[in-house]
Amino acid sequence: MIIFLIIIGLLGMAVLYGIFFLIFKLIWMLFKKQRNFWPLILAGAATLLVIVGMVWATFSTVNRYIVPLSPIIEAAQARTEPVYGAKAYTDPRYGFGLTLYDGTVFSDWIDLPDNGPSLLVGTDTNMFVQGADNDVTIYLLVRTKNTNNTAGALETARQLAQQAQQAQFSGEVAVENVAPAYAGPGGTAAIITGTLSSDSHPGQELPFMLLIAKEDNTLYALLGLEETPGQAEKTLRSFRFKGQTALPPQNPAVPLPAPAQP
C-alpha cells in the first residue's frame, strides 16, 4: 500500500512538473526564446513550491482539526469493555462544568481561524466496543463571543429555532419546544428540542437537543444527538458556567463486562 502511494505521488509530481514546463515553455516561445534551460528550472521551482504548500496545508489542517480529537481516538482504541455511570467534567480551558455519562469523552478545543469560534466534540466511546449495545451519542459544543448581540439565551434560542426551520437543505428541522433552562447564576440559558430528518431517509427522525447558555457576551451552544433521548438530555441540563458545580453524578463510572456473545 505504501509503495503504491509513493508511485502515485511520484506520478503526480511528474504530471505537475510537465504542466509547469509547458506553461513556462509557451511563455519563452512568446519571447522568441528557444532554449529550455529556464523553463526547466522554473518548472522545477514551481513544482517544489506547490508541494511545500500542500505539505504545509496538510500539516496545518491535521494539527488544527485532527490532533484535538486525540482524546476520543485514544479512548476508543483503549476501550475493551463498556463503561457505565456518571462522572463530573470540568473544562480545563474555560472552567465550565458538565456531567458526562457512560463512556462519553470530549476532544480538546478546536480553534477556528480568523478569531472564529472554538469547538468541542464529544461522543460515547462505548459504541466502539464490540458487543456493547449503546446508542450513537454525539455532542458538539460551540463557544463564541459576540459583543453586538445583547439578547438573552431564550430570545437567542427562539431566533435560532426559527432560522433552523427556515433553512434550505435536503432535510427538515422540526422544533418541538423552546424553554428556559438553568446554567448557574450570572447568566441565562434555554433548551431547544426537536428532530432532524433527511430526504434521503424518509420516515427516519433523529432527536436533538440544543442548549444555549449566555454569560455576559460569551455564548455556549451545546448540541446533543442521540438515537434514544436520555443521556444527552441529562448532560445538556448539567451545564454550569465557570465556577459553578454541575449536577453531581449519581453513580461513579465503572467498567462493566461486555454482554456475553450468544
Secondary structure, 3 states (H helix, E strand, C coil): CHHHHHHHHHHHHHHHHHHHHHHHHHHHHHCCCCCCHHHHHHHHHHHHHHHHHHHHHHHHHHHHHHHHHHHHHHHHHHCCCCEECEEEEECCCCCCEEEEECCEEECCCEECCCCCCEEEEEEEHHHHCCCCCCCCEEEEEEEEECCCCCCCHHHHHHHHHHHHHHCCCCEEEEEEEEEEECCCCCCEEEEEEEEEEECCEEEEEEEEEEEEEEECCEEEEEEEEECCCCHHHHHHHCCECCCCCCCCCCCECEECCCCCCC
